[in-house]
Amino acid sequence: MADESTTPAAPSARQTELLEAAYSYVLEHGLAELSLRPLAAAIGSSPRVLLFLFGSKEGLVRALLGRARADEVAMLERLAARTAGTPIGLVPAVREVWAWLAAADHRALLRLWAEAYGRSLVDPGGVWSGFAAATVEDWLRLLASCQPPRERNSKRGLARRTVALAVLRGALLDLLATDDDQRVSAAVRHQAELLSATGR
């Protein structure tokens, strides 16, 4: 049984409500220049209330990063559920994941992900700590689940899914920067063909 003195208290309904509102705000405005006063005004609260509920601005940012990662993990779980029981293979997984990443209605979430990923690299000891590494592990886990067991458990299989992840991540950053879906998607399809050729 968990020690009640060390078990985090469940968030209150008001805390959950404000976190969801703040999350919608940062999806539109980003996290880099987040200021409590305009955030609080936009979501119908006050800086004082936010500090009371989240402990500090850093605590709020940490909660927002957790909320963003929860969306990412939920997406990965939905993709994994489609292949439950029969791995679809790395190349079909790349194509399916890219179709989700390239969808225009996912841009806000993915821009927030890219911002958090970059901040995690330049501020590894701060509130962003571990975000980039955790998201790499999340994506590798999904790609591994799509590989047949013999490939999944080999060094070559790990190398192939690492290449696949590098392609997806690089293409995503390019797409976010340029919105050139046609060019970037063509590049992903080309790399998928190369992965398919080397998979035999």
N, C-alpha and C positions, 0 to 999 in steps of 0.2 A: 504494500500500500504506500502511496506517495505521502511524504511528510507535508502536512498541511501548511507548515510554516514556510516551506520553500516552493509550494505550488502557486504559480501565478494566478491571480484572481481573474475570473472571466470578465471580459469587457462589458461595461454597462450598455444598455440600449442606446443611451445618448452618445457614448463614445463610439459605438459602431456606426450610428447614424452620421456623426461628424466625420468619421474616417472615410465613409463612402462618399460624402460630399466633397471632402478634401481631395480624395482620389480623382473624382471627376474634374476637379479644378486643375490638378497637376497634369492630367492627361492633355488638357488644353494649353496650359501655360508652362509646363515643365517644372523641374525641381531646382535648377541651378541657382536661380535668383529668388527662391521662395522666401517671402516675408510674411510674418504672421498677421500683421494688421490688414493688408488687402485680402489675404486668404480668409481671415475671420469674417470680414465684411461681406465677402462674396458668398459665404456659406451660412450666414445668419448666426454667427457666434461672436466671440470676442477673444483677443489674445490671451486674456486671463483664464478663460474657460479652457482653451486649448492647452495652455501650460498646466493647468490643474489636472486635466484628463490624461495627458501624454507625458507629463513630467518635465519636458523641455522641448525646444524646437528639434533637437537631435532625436528625441524619443518619437516625435511625430514623423520625422523623416524616416526613421527606422520602421515605423508602422506602415508608412506608405510604400516603402520598398518591399516589405513583406506582402502587402496587398498586391503589388504589381507582380511579384513572383508567384503568388497564388493564382493569378489569372494565367500566367505562362504555364504553370504546372497543370492547371485544369485543361488547357488546350492540349498539352502533351498527352494527358491521360485519355482525352477523347480520341486522339489519333491512335493511341496504343490500343484502345478498346476495339477499334475497327479490325484489328489484326489478331485479336485474342484467339489463341489456339493454333493458328497457322501463320508463321512469320511470312510477310509479303516480300521480303528481300530488301536490300539496301537501296537499290535504284528506284523501285516503286515508292519507297518511303521518302526519298529525296524529292521526287516529283510531287507527292502528296503534301509534304511539309511546305514546299515552295509555293504551291497553290494557295495555301493558307497565308503564308507570309506576304505574298504579293497582293492579296485582297485589299482594296482601297480602304475598307472600313476598319482595318486593323492598324492603320498608320499611327494613330495617336498612341496606342499601347506600345507599339514597336519603337516609336521615337523615345518614349519614356524608358523603355528597356535599354536602348542604345545609350541614353544619357547616363543611366545608373551604371551600366557596364563600364563606360569610360571613366566615370568618377571613381568607381571601385579600383581601377588600375592606378589612378594618380593619387588616391587618398586611401591606401590599403589599411591604414591603422585607424581610420575614423568610422563614422556611422555607416559608410558604404562598404565596410570591410566584409570580404567574402562573397559579395553579390556576384561578381564575375565568375569566380571559381564554381560557385553553386550552380549557376546557370549552365556552365559548360557540362557539369556532371549530369544535370537534368536532361540536356539534349543528347548527350552520349548514351544515357540510359534508354531513351526512346529509340534511338537508332539501333542500339544493340538488340532491343526486343524485336526488331524487324528482321534481324539476320537469322538464318538457320543456325541451330545450336553449334554445329561443327565450325562454322565460320565465326560465330559470336565469341567462342572461347579460344580463339587463336590470336597470336600476335598480328597476323596479317589482317584478321577481321577488325581488330582494334585500330590498326593503321588506316584501313579503308573507311571506317566510320568517322575517324578523325579528319580525313580528307573531305568526306561528305559534309561534316559540320563546318569546316573551314570555308568550303564553297558557299554553303547556305548563309553563313554569317557575313562573309565578304559581299555576297550579292545583295543581302539585305541592306547593309550599310550604303552600298552604291545606289540602291533603289530609293532609300530614304533621302539621299543627297540630291538625286536628279529627277526622281519620278519617271525615269525612262524605263517603263515596264517592258516594252517590246525588246529593247536591246539586252536588258539584264536577264529576262526570262529566257531569251535565246541562248545566252551564255550558260545558264543553269542546265538547259536541255542538252547543250553540247557536252558539258561536263558529266551529266548523267550517262550519256552514251559512252564516254570514255570509261567511266566506272563500270558500266555494263561489260565493256570489252575486256577489262582487266579482271572481271569477276570470274571468268571461266578458267 
